[in-house]
Structure formats: structure tokens, C-alpha cells
Amino acid sequence: MRRALLLLTGLSTLLGVLAAPGPASAAGPVVSWPAITAFNPAQTSYDVTVTDGEGEGVLLAWWAGTPTPVATSGTTEIEFSTPGTGPVLLTRCPSAETTWEGYCTPVSESPVLQVYDRFLVDGFDVLPDNGPVAAGPAKARIAVNPAPPAGTTATWSLVDDAVTPARTLSSGSTALVPEAGTGLLRTSFTVPAGVRPGRYQLLITVVADTEAFGHLEGTSVVGLTVLVDTVAPTLRVHSSSDVVYPYRDRYGDQAVIDFSASESGTRTLEVLDSRKRVIHRSGPAEVWDGQRESVRWNGYVAGGRMAPEGSYTMRLSLVDPAGNTTSTTRPVRVSHLQRKVVTYRRTVSASASLVNKSVGRCSTLARKSRGALLFASQARCRDEAQSVVATNHGIYVPRALTANGYRSLRITLRGGAASAARDDYLVMGYLRGKRFMNRREFHGGSVHRGSRVTSPSRYVFDRTKDKPYVLWSTGLTSGSRYLVRSFTVELTYETLVRPGRKKRVVAGTPQQTSVSPRAASSYSS
């Protein structure tokens, strides 16, 4: 095909160049071209008849840049040294030694001829996109002129020409399949297993009996370069989820594999159940070498149904342009727990929640019935510096879904003034780290509500560990006496719950902590 295009291009250029006037007979020659337009020059001659009268110079017939001297009166057989498609150009030239038709004047032109004594076979590309191929079956496209009959079979060989002598790696035969709209033919070949990556040459031979040209044979003069890639790409997983919560509550709604690939290619994600059946597939989608990518699964299967709870496998596969495949798997569990905001309430006696205490020499702290504590300032003496009675209290609380998943905190005290008290106040506050916060002062009564704290995560000690807890402090001084019966802790937080079920109660009081009651001034009225 490329030779035919070069011939046509050369003739078109010639016609433009030869437009300039040159010496010619006044009457001009009379030329008779044969009626045949498609033939094999090895089997059929092509004779032109000319009557030139008194023309000057010589007549030359040009085909593919090669001249044939033509008798000025009589019949001449045209020589076809090169197969191809195009017209024969008859020109008047200064002499028989003229080597370029540009020095001549056009006289006549034959119809477009198809002249072939063999097939012209040219490799076009390797599919797809002239990219690399892996070991195994592969496809290519070739151009063959003239077009062979339908059903023609070609033979091929894959050659390593980097060694001397060249070595044939594989060979075989394949059908030639016309490709619509391009004039090309598709052919198949095989890259043998175990071949090293590199560049090789695909040589193709076409042999067929044709109606117009008879028996023709042809082998590609220059092989089609085949880039062989037999190395599978690699996947590097940076992180992956081990559980997915399909309820769309913005917590763990998707299982994610974050990865990068060693080379560009096409990735596919499959999710397999315990019986290795594929229940979900996404892709194919392109990925680029070295770029961070991610694949996701939301825990749903076909039809928009939530996958049953249980264990699954996420399988990520990558195919490079040559067709080499690699894959990696990650386990994932489907859980039907939902993200909810719930309220934890627990009432605990003053004695049961006691963590540590600080009692001045003039004061007392006494345990009473049902876990109550009697705070008595200056029960023994009136030294103000030794009048404080202070306690720290605490309970374990549920762990929130995240470290900042606590929404609100309030502690309510139940108690009242003790008999024979000169004063009946009590101070209560929450502990945030070692700081005494949200101070409230209570007088008389029986139920006293502490401050409501929003976003109380910093009030929860060890909130990222298995047993988080809250601490609060109470105290008095200056002769006040107060009976503290119990505390109710109300904590709102985010957690995972199974629909229709309640969270279990978290019980227990923290052991002695390093957080001591505050200075006496914190509990002054």
C-alpha cells in the first residue's frame, strides 16, 4: 500500500512539473493503450502502440520512476520492475538517457493500472493501540496489495533479530479478516511463554490464487515491531478498611482500598462471599502509574440490597496494556450496626463513686446509710485552714464512636443540709484534666443539677481507651455541713447500635486517680 501511495504521489508531482511547454510535434503522437487494467507482468505483457509522425526527441514511458524507451512508430512492451497501482506516463524527452521525468513533456497517460507479480505485505500495527503484548495470543493489522481473496490464510513468524543469526521464537498460520472501513486485514499470532521482555519482529507471508493476477506470494520486507511485556504490574496497598456499615449514616459507609500501581492499566474491584461467589463488581477503570487511587464498596449488592452481615473478600485486579494481570485481596466484614446518638444515665451513691478525698484536721467525712456521705466542716475545731472537706468522684462511661463523639454531659446531685448545720452549702464542679470547671454552689433542697456541658470530650478521661471515665468534685468549708446521697451522670454520645436493641450498662468506679481534690478556696462559699 505504501508503495502504491508513493507511486501516485510521484506521478502527481510529475504532472505539475511537466506543465511547462517543451518540444513536441505539431500534430502530436497517436497513442493506443491496452484495455487491460489489472494483470501480472510476469504472465501478461502490456504493449503500447504509438504513431509519432515527425516529433522531435525520444518517447519514454515512466512507471514508478523507471523509463521504458518507446518506439515512435509501432508497438512497445512496457517494463514493470516494481508492483503497484497507478498510470503509465508517456513523455517526450531530450534523449534516451534522460533519468528524470521532470526533464520531459507529458504526451499521454494510461488508465490507472494494478500491476502485481507478488503480494506487497506491510505491517500496520499491533492491537490494541500498537502497545505491548504479553505471552499468549495477540492480534495485529496488516496491509496487503492487491487484496487477497476472502478466506486467505497467512503464515507468520515472530523473530528475534537482535541475535545473529536471527532466531524464530514462534510461528504458525492465521486467517486474514478484513476490517471494515480501513482496507486493512486483521491477523493473529502467538507470543510464546517464557520469552523475555523486548522488541521482536513479526514477519507475515501471504500466498493465494487471484482471479486477475494468478498465483501470488509475498512476505513483509520489514517486520512489524512487537513490544513484548511479560512482567505483571504490582499493586501497593497503602490502607484498607476491615469493616463496612452499609447504613447511610456517614460512619464507615464504605470499605476503601487505597493503593498505587507500578504501571498504568485497567483495574477492577470484585467482592466475593464466603463461597467465593462474586456479589459485586466495579470497573474496569483506568489507573495511572505511581498515582494514589482508591476503590470503594458500600456494602450493597445488585438490586440495591444490603449485603448480609458476615465476612467477605475484596479483590482488586490490575491489567497492564500488555494484558499481564495482578491482584490483591483484603478481608472485609459487613456489620448492620447503625450510628446513633444515645444517652447514658447512671445513678450511683456518693460512697460508691468516691475516688479520693481531702479532709482538714478540724472536719470529718462520714459514711451513712445507703451509701450517703456526710460532709462536716469544723466538726472538731474552728481553724479555717483545716476546715475543708472535699471529694473526687467518678464512674466509668461508655466509649464513644470517636474520640470527639461525646455530645453533652450533666451531673445531678441528690442531698441536702445536715442537722445542726451552721451553714448548708455545697460546691460541685467537673474535672477537665486537672482543672476544676463548671463550678456550681448548692444550698438546701434535695436535687441539684450541675452545668450541662456540650462537646464534653475533654471531660472524659481515657476516652480513646477501653474504659473511659468522668470525674467530678464536691466540697465545702467554713463550718458548712451537707449530706450527699447520690449522683446521676447523664452523658450523650455517638455509638453503634443494632436497631431495636439497647446498649449494655457500663458499671464500675475508676480506681484511685492522680487527680486530687482542689485547693480549699475552690469550695468556699
C-alpha positions as CSV (number, residue, x, y, z in Angstrom):
1,M,0.0,0.0,0.0
2,R,2.8,2.4,0.9
3,R,4.5,1.7,-2.5
4,A,1.2,2.5,-4.3
5,L,0.9,5.8,-2.4
6,L,4.5,6.8,-3.3
7,L,3.8,6.0,-7.0
8,L,0.7,8.0,-7.1
9,T,2.4,10.9,-5.3
10,G,5.3,10.9,-7.7
11,L,3.1,10.9,-10.7
12,S,1.0,13.8,-9.4
13,T,4.2,15.8,-8.8
14,L,5.3,14.9,-12.3
15,L,2.2,16.2,-13.9
16,G,2.6,19.5,-12.1
17,V,6.3,19.9,-13.1
18,L,5.6,18.9,-16.7
19,A,3.0,21.6,-17.2
20,A,5.8,23.8,-18.7
21,P,5.9,23.7,-22.6
22,G,8.5,21.6,-24.3
23,P,9.4,20.5,-27.8
24,A,6.6,18.4,-29.4
25,S,5.3,17.5,-32.8
26,A,2.7,19.9,-34.2
27,A,0.2,17.1,-34.7
28,G,1.3,15.1,-31.6
29,P,1.6,11.3,-31.4
30,V,-1.3,8.9,-31.7
31,V,-1.2,6.5,-28.7
32,S,-3.2,3.3,-28.2
33,W,-3.2,1.9,-24.7
34,P,-4.3,-1.8,-24.0
35,A,-7.8,-2.3,-22.4
36,I,-6.5,-4.4,-19.6
37,T,-6.0,-2.6,-16.3
38,A,-5.2,-5.4,-13.7
39,F,-2.6,-8.0,-14.6
40,N,0.6,-9.9,-13.6
41,P,3.5,-8.6,-15.7
42,A,5.2,-12.0,-15.4
43,Q,2.2,-13.6,-17.1
44,T,0.8,-10.8,-19.3
45,S,2.6,-8.2,-21.4
46,Y,1.4,-4.6,-21.6
47,D,2.0,-3.2,-25.1
48,V,1.5,0.4,-26.1
49,T,1.2,1.4,-29.8
50,V,2.4,4.8,-31.0
51,T,2.4,6.7,-34.3
52,D,4.5,9.9,-33.8
53,G,4.9,11.5,-37.2
54,E,7.7,14.0,-37.2
55,G,8.1,14.6,-33.4
56,E,11.4,15.6,-32.0
57,G,13.4,13.9,-29.3
58,V,12.5,10.4,-27.9
59,L,9.5,8.9,-26.3
60,L,9.9,7.4,-22.8
61,A,7.1,5.6,-20.8
62,W,7.6,6.0,-17.0
63,W,6.4,3.6,-14.3
64,A,7.5,4.1,-10.7
65,G,10.4,6.4,-11.8
66,T,11.8,3.9,-14.3
67,P,11.7,4.7,-18.0
68,T,11.0,2.3,-21.0
69,P,12.0,3.6,-24.4
70,V,9.0,3.6,-26.7
71,A,9.2,3.3,-30.5
72,T,8.0,6.4,-32.3
73,S,6.1,4.2,-34.7
74,G,4.9,0.8,-33.7
75,T,4.3,-1.3,-30.6
76,T,6.4,-1.4,-27.4
77,E,6.1,-3.7,-24.3
78,I,6.3,-1.6,-21.1
79,E,8.6,-2.9,-18.4
80,F,7.3,-3.1,-14.8
81,S,10.1,-3.5,-12.4
82,T,8.0,-2.7,-9.3
83,P,4.5,-3.8,-8.5
84,G,2.0,-1.1,-7.6
85,T,-1.1,0.9,-8.7
86,G,-1.1,3.9,-10.9
87,P,-0.9,5.1,-14.6
88,V,1.9,4.7,-17.1
89,L,3.1,8.2,-18.2
90,L,4.3,8.6,-21.8
91,T,6.6,11.6,-22.3
92,R,8.8,13.3,-24.9
93,C,12.3,13.6,-23.6
94,P,15.5,15.2,-24.9
95,S,17.3,11.8,-25.1
96,A,17.0,8.2,-24.2
97,E,19.5,8.7,-21.4
98,T,17.1,11.0,-19.5
99,T,16.9,9.8,-15.9
100,W,14.1,12.1,-14.5
101,E,10.7,12.6,-16.0
102,G,10.9,16.2,-14.9
103,Y,13.0,17.0,-17.9
104,C,10.3,15.7,-20.2
105,T,7.0,16.8,-21.6
106,P,3.8,14.7,-21.0
107,V,2.3,13.2,-24.1
108,S,-0.2,10.7,-22.9
109,E,-1.3,8.7,-19.8
110,S,-2.7,5.2,-19.5
111,P,-5.7,4.3,-17.3
112,V,-4.9,3.6,-13.7
113,L,-3.3,0.1,-13.6
114,Q,-2.9,-2.6,-11.0
115,V,0.3,-4.3,-11.7
116,Y,1.3,-7.1,-9.3
117,D,3.6,-10.1,-9.7
118,R,3.6,-10.7,-5.9
119,F,1.7,-9.5,-2.8
120,L,3.0,-6.4,-1.1
121,V,2.7,-7.1,2.6
122,D,3.2,-4.3,5.1
123,G,2.7,-4.5,8.9
124,F,0.4,-1.7,10.1
125,D,0.1,-2.0,13.9
126,V,-0.2,-4.4,16.9
127,L,-3.6,-4.3,18.7
128,P,-4.6,-2.5,20.7
129,D,-3.1,0.9,20.0
130,N,0.3,-0.5,18.9
131,G,1.0,-1.2,22.6
132,P,2.9,-4.0,24.3
133,V,1.6,-7.6,24.4
134,A,2.0,-10.3,26.9
135,A,2.8,-14.0,26.4
136,G,-0.2,-15.7,24.6
137,P,-2.4,-14.9,21.7
138,A,-2.1,-11.4,20.2
139,K,-3.6,-9.5,17.2
140,A,-2.1,-7.2,14.5
141,R,-3.3,-5.4,11.4
142,I,-1.5,-5.6,8.0
143,A,-1.9,-4.0,4.6
144,V,-1.8,-6.4,1.6
145,N,-1.9,-5.3,-2.1
146,P,-3.6,-6.5,-4.1
147,A,-6.3,-7.5,-1.7
148,P,-6.2,-11.3,-1.3
149,P,-9.4,-13.4,-1.9
150,A,-11.8,-13.9,1.0
151,G,-10.7,-16.8,3.3
152,T,-7.0,-16.4,2.6
153,T,-4.7,-17.8,5.3
154,A,-1.3,-16.2,6.1
155,T,1.7,-17.7,7.8
156,W,3.6,-15.8,10.4
157,S,6.8,-16.0,12.4
158,L,7.9,-14.0,15.4
159,V,11.7,-13.3,15.1
160,D,14.3,-12.1,17.5
161,D,16.6,-10.1,15.1
162,A,18.8,-8.8,18.0
163,V,20.8,-12.0,17.8
164,T,22.9,-13.4,14.9
165,P,21.6,-15.3,13.2
166,A,18.1,-14.2,13.8
167,R,16.1,-16.7,15.9
168,T,12.4,-17.7,15.3
169,L,10.6,-17.7,18.6
170,S,7.2,-18.9,17.3
171,S,5.4,-19.4,14.0
172,G,2.0,-20.5,12.7
173,S,-0.8,-19.7,10.3
174,T,-3.8,-17.5,10.7
175,A,-6.9,-16.4,8.8
176,L,-6.9,-12.8,7.3
177,V,-10.0,-11.0,8.4
178,P,-10.9,-7.7,6.5
179,E,-11.5,-4.7,8.8
180,A,-14.5,-2.6,7.7
181,G,-13.7,0.9,6.6
182,T,-9.9,0.8,6.7
183,G,-8.8,-1.6,3.9
184,L,-6.6,-3.4,6.5
185,L,-6.6,-7.1,7.4
186,R,-6.6,-8.4,10.9
187,T,-4.3,-11.3,11.8
188,S,-3.4,-13.3,14.9
189,F,-0.1,-14.5,16.2
190,T,1.2,-16.0,19.5
191,V,3.9,-14.8,21.9
192,P,5.5,-18.0,23.4
193,A,5.6,-18.4,27.2
194,G,8.9,-17.7,28.8
195,V,10.1,-15.1,26.2
196,R,12.0,-12.3,27.7
197,P,10.6,-8.8,27.5
198,G,11.9,-6.8,24.5
199,R,11.3,-5.9,20.9
200,Y,10.8,-8.5,18.2
201,Q,9.8,-8.6,14.5
202,L,6.6,-10.2,13.1
203,L,7.0,-11.4,9.6
204,I,3.9,-12.4,7.6
205,T,3.7,-14.3,4.3
206,V,0.6,-14.3,2.1
207,V,0.1,-16.9,-0.6
208,A,-3.1,-17.1,-2.7
209,D,-4.5,-17.6,-6.2
210,T,-6.2,-14.5,-7.5
211,E,-8.5,-14.0,-10.5
212,A,-6.7,-11.0,-12.0
213,F,-3.1,-11.8,-11.2
214,G,-2.9,-15.6,-10.9
215,H,-0.8,-17.2,-8.2
216,L,0.8,-14.6,-5.9
217,E,3.1,-14.8,-2.9
218,G,4.5,-12.1,-0.7
219,T,6.4,-11.6,2.6
220,S,6.7,-8.4,4.6
221,V,10.1,-6.9,3.8
222,V,10.3,-5.1,7.1
223,G,8.8,-6.9,10.0
224,L,6.2,-5.3,12.3
225,T,7.8,-4.4,15.6
226,V,6.2,-6.2,18.5
227,L,6.9,-5.0,22.0
228,V,6.7,-7.9,24.4
229,D,5.9,-7.3,28.1
230,T,5.7,-10.4,30.2
231,V,6.1,-8.7,33.6
232,A,3.0,-8.4,35.7
233,P,2.4,-5.0,37.3
234,T,2.5,-4.6,41.1
235,L,-0.1,-3.1,43.5
236,R,0.9,-1.3,46.6
237,V,-1.9,-1.1,49.2
238,H,-1.5,1.9,51.4
239,S,-4.5,1.3,53.6
240,S,-7.8,-0.6,53.6
241,S,-11.0,-0.9,55.6
242,D,-11.7,-4.0,57.5
243,V,-15.4,-3.3,58.1
244,V,-18.3,-1.6,56.3
245,Y,-21.5,-0.3,57.9
246,P,-24.0,-0.1,55.0
247,Y,-26.5,2.2,56.8
248,R,-26.0,5.6,55.2
249,D,-25.2,7.4,58.5
250,R,-21.8,8.9,57.5
251,Y,-19.9,6.4,59.5
252,G,-18.0,3.6,57.8
253,D,-20.4,3.7,54.9
254,Q,-17.8,2.4,52.5
255,A,-15.0,-0.1,52.6
256,V,-12.0,1.5,50.9
257,I,-8.7,0.2,49.5
258,D,-6.2,3.0,48.9
259,F,-3.5,1.8,46.5
260,S,-1.0,2.8,43.8
261,A,0.2,0.8,40.8
262,S,3.6,0.3,39.3
263,E,2.3,1.0,35.8
264,S,-0.8,2.3,34.2
265,G,-3.5,-0.1,33.4
266,T,-7.1,-1.1,34.0
267,R,-8.4,-2.0,37.5
268,T,-11.4,-4.0,38.6
269,L,-12.8,-4.5,42.0
270,E,-14.8,-7.6,42.9
271,V,-16.3,-8.6,46.2
272,L,-16.6,-12.3,47.0
273,D,-18.7,-14.0,49.6
274,S,-17.6,-17.0,51.8
275,R,-18.4,-19.4,48.9
276,K,-16.1,-17.4,46.5
277,R,-19.1,-16.1,44.5
278,V,-18.8,-12.6,43.1
279,I,-21.6,-10.5,44.6
280,H,-20.3,-7.1,43.5
281,R,-18.1,-5.8,40.7
282,S,-17.0,-2.3,39.7
283,G,-14.8,-1.3,36.8
284,P,-13.0,-1.6,34.6
285,A,-11.4,1.9,35.1
286,E,-8.1,3.4,34.1
287,V,-5.4,4.0,36.7
288,W,-2.0,5.7,36.2
289,D,1.4,4.5,37.4
290,G,2.5,5.9,40.7
291,Q,-0.7,7.8,41.4
292,R,-2.7,7.2,44.6
293,E,-6.0,5.6,43.7
294,S,-8.9,4.1,45.7
295,V,-11.7,1.7,45.2
296,R,-14.8,1.5,47.4
297,W,-17.7,-0.8,48.2
298,N,-20.7,0.5,50.1
299,G,-21.9,-2.9,51.4
300,Y,-24.7,-3.2,48.8
301,V,-25.2,-5.8,46.1
302,A,-27.3,-6.0,42.9
303,G,-30.8,-4.6,43.2
304,G,-29.9,-2.1,45.9
305,R,-30.0,-4.7,48.7
306,M,-27.8,-4.6,51.7
307,A,-25.3,-7.5,51.9
308,P,-26.0,-9.8,54.8
309,E,-23.7,-9.5,57.8
310,G,-20.6,-11.6,57.6
311,S,-17.1,-11.9,56.2
312,Y,-16.3,-11.0,52.6
313,T,-13.2,-10.6,50.4
314,M,-12.4,-7.5,48.3
315,R,-10.3,-8.5,45.3
316,L,-8.5,-5.7,43.4
317,S,-7.2,-6.7,40.0
318,L,-5.0,-4.7,37.6
319,V,-4.3,-5.5,33.9
320,D,-1.5,-3.6,32.2
321,P,-1.6,-2.6,28.5
322,A,0.1,-5.9,27.5
323,G,-2.6,-8.0,29.3
324,N,-0.5,-9.0,32.3
325,T,-2.6,-9.3,35.4
326,T,-2.0,-9.0,39.1
327,S,-4.5,-8.9,42.0
328,T,-4.5,-8.5,45.7
329,T,-7.2,-9.3,48.3
330,R,-8.3,-7.7,51.6
331,P,-10.9,-9.1,54.1
332,V,-13.8,-7.0,55.0
333,R,-16.7,-7.5,57.4
334,V,-20.3,-6.3,56.8
335,S,-22.0,-5.0,60.0
336,H,-25.5,-3.8,60.3
337,L,-24.9,-1.7,63.3
338,Q,-26.1,1.9,63.0
339,R,-24.6,5.1,64.1
340,K,-26.9,6.7,66.7
341,V,-26.7,9.4,69.4
342,V,-27.8,7.8,72.6
343,T,-28.0,9.0,76.3
344,Y,-26.3,7.1,79.0
345,R,-27.8,7.6,82.5
346,R,-26.5,6.1,85.7
347,T,-27.2,6.9,89.4
348,V,-24.5,6.0,91.9
349,S,-24.3,6.6,95.6
350,A,-21.8,9.1,97.0
351,S,-19.8,6.4,98.7
352,A,-19.7,4.0,95.6
353,S,-18.4,6.8,93.4
354,L,-15.8,8.1,95.8
355,V,-12.3,8.1,94.2
356,N,-10.3,10.2,96.7
357,K,-10.8,12.8,99.4
358,S,-9.2,15.6,101.3
359,V,-10.4,16.3,104.8
360,G,-9.0,19.0,107.1
361,R,-8.0,18.3,110.6
362,C,-11.0,20.1,112.0
363,S,-13.5,18.4,109.7
364,T,-15.0,15.0,109.1
365,L,-16.3,12.9,106.2
366,A,-18.6,10.1,107.4
367,R,-20.3,7.3,105.5
368,K,-24.0,7.0,106.2
369,S,-26.7,4.6,105.3
370,R,-27.4,3.7,101.6
371,G,-24.0,5.0,100.6
372,A,-24.6,8.6,101.6
373,L,-21.6,10.8,102.7
374,L,-21.9,13.4,105.5
375,F,-19.6,16.4,104.9
376,A,-19.0,18.2,108.2
377,S,-16.7,21.2,108.3
378,Q,-15.3,22.4,111.6
379,A,-16.8,19.4,113.5
380,R,-13.6,19.2,115.7
381,C,-12.2,22.7,115.8
382,R,-12.6,26.1,114.2
383,D,-9.3,26.5,112.3
384,E,-10.3,27.8,108.9
385,A,-7.2,26.4,107.3
386,Q,-8.3,22.9,108.4
387,S,-12.0,23.3,107.7
388,V,-12.2,21.9,104.1
389,V,-14.0,18.6,103.2
390,A,-13.5,17.7,99.5
391,T,-14.0,14.6,97.5
392,N,-13.5,13.5,93.9
393,H,-16.0,11.1,92.4
394,G,-16.0,9.2,89.1
395,I,-17.6,6.4,87.1
396,Y,-16.8,4.5,84.0
397,V,-18.8,5.6,81.0
398,P,-19.3,4.0,77.5
399,R,-16.7,4.6,74.9
400,A,-18.0,6.9,72.1
401,L,-17.7,6.0,68.5
402,T,-14.8,8.5,68.1
403,A,-12.7,10.4,70.5
404,N,-14.8,13.5,69.9
405,G,-18.1,11.6,69.8
406,Y,-19.4,12.8,73.2
407,R,-22.2,15.4,72.8
408,S,-23.2,16.5,76.3
409,L,-22.6,15.9,80.0
410,R,-24.6,16.8,83.1
411,I,-24.2,15.5,86.7
412,T,-27.1,15.9,89.1
413,L,-26.6,15.7,92.9
414,R,-29.1,14.5,95.4
415,G,-28.8,15.5,99.0
416,G,-29.4,18.4,101.4
417,A,-28.4,20.2,104.6
418,A,-27.4,18.1,107.6
419,S,-29.0,18.7,111.0
420,A,-27.3,21.2,113.4
421,A,-25.6,22.9,110.5
422,R,-24.4,26.5,110.9
423,D,-24.4,26.6,107.0
424,D,-25.8,24.3,104.4
425,Y,-24.0,25.0,101.1
426,L,-22.0,22.5,98.9
427,V,-19.9,23.2,95.9
428,M,-19.7,20.8,92.9
429,G,-17.8,21.1,89.7
430,Y,-16.4,18.9,86.9
431,L,-12.8,17.9,86.3
432,R,-11.3,18.6,82.9
433,G,-7.8,17.2,83.2
434,K,-6.5,18.8,86.4
435,R,-8.8,21.8,86.1
436,F,-11.9,22.4,88.2
437,M,-14.6,23.6,85.8
438,N,-18.3,24.5,85.7
439,R,-18.5,25.3,89.5
440,R,-22.0,25.3,91.0
441,E,-22.9,26.1,94.6
442,F,-26.0,24.4,96.1
443,H,-28.0,25.3,99.2
444,G,-30.6,23.2,100.9
445,G,-33.0,21.3,98.6
446,S,-32.7,17.7,97.5
447,V,-32.0,17.7,93.8
448,H,-29.3,19.9,92.3
449,R,-28.4,19.9,88.7
450,G,-24.9,20.6,87.6
451,S,-24.0,22.5,84.5
452,R,-24.8,21.0,81.1
453,V,-21.6,20.8,79.0
454,T,-21.8,20.5,75.3
455,S,-18.9,18.8,73.4
456,P,-17.6,17.3,76.6
457,S,-14.9,15.1,75.1
458,R,-12.1,16.7,77.1
459,Y,-14.1,16.0,80.3
460,V,-13.8,12.2,79.5
461,F,-10.6,10.7,80.7
462,D,-9.0,7.9,78.7
463,R,-11.7,8.4,76.0
464,T,-9.7,6.6,73.4
465,K,-9.1,3.5,75.6
466,D,-11.3,0.6,76.6
467,K,-12.5,2.1,79.9
468,P,-13.1,5.9,79.7
469,Y,-14.4,7.7,82.8
470,V,-15.6,11.1,84.1
471,L,-14.6,12.8,87.3
472,W,-16.3,15.5,89.4
473,S,-15.5,17.1,92.7
474,T,-17.6,18.3,95.7
475,G,-16.6,20.1,98.8
476,L,-17.4,22.7,101.5
477,T,-15.6,24.6,104.2
478,S,-16.2,27.3,106.8
479,G,-18.5,25.2,109.1
480,S,-20.9,24.0,106.4
481,R,-22.5,20.6,106.8
482,Y,-24.1,18.7,103.9
483,L,-25.4,15.2,103.3
484,V,-24.7,13.9,99.8
485,R,-26.8,10.9,98.9
486,S,-26.1,10.1,95.2
487,F,-25.2,11.4,91.8
488,T,-26.8,10.9,88.4
489,V,-24.5,11.1,85.4
490,E,-26.2,11.8,82.1
491,L,-23.9,11.5,79.1
492,T,-25.0,11.8,75.5
493,Y,-22.7,10.3,72.9
494,E,-22.4,8.7,69.5
495,T,-22.2,4.9,69.2
496,L,-23.1,2.0,67.1
497,V,-26.3,0.1,68.0
498,R,-28.2,-2.7,66.4
499,P,-31.7,-1.5,65.5
500,G,-34.2,-2.5,68.3
501,R,-31.6,-3.3,70.9
502,K,-30.3,-1.3,73.9
503,K,-26.7,-0.6,74.8
504,R,-25.5,-2.6,77.8
505,V,-24.9,-0.7,81.0
506,V,-21.3,0.2,81.8
507,A,-20.6,-0.2,85.6
508,G,-17.7,0.5,87.9
509,T,-15.8,3.3,89.5
510,P,-12.3,4.3,88.5
511,Q,-9.6,3.4,90.9
512,Q,-7.6,6.0,92.8
513,T,-6.5,8.6,90.3
514,S,-3.7,11.2,90.2
515,V,-6.3,13.9,90.2
516,S,-6.7,15.2,93.8
517,P,-9.4,17.5,95.2
518,R,-8.8,21.1,94.5
519,A,-7.5,23.7,97.0
520,A,-9.8,24.8,99.8
521,S,-10.6,28.1,98.0
522,S,-12.4,26.1,95.3
523,Y,-15.0,25.0,97.8
524,S,-15.5,28.3,99.7
525,S,-19.0,29.7,99.7
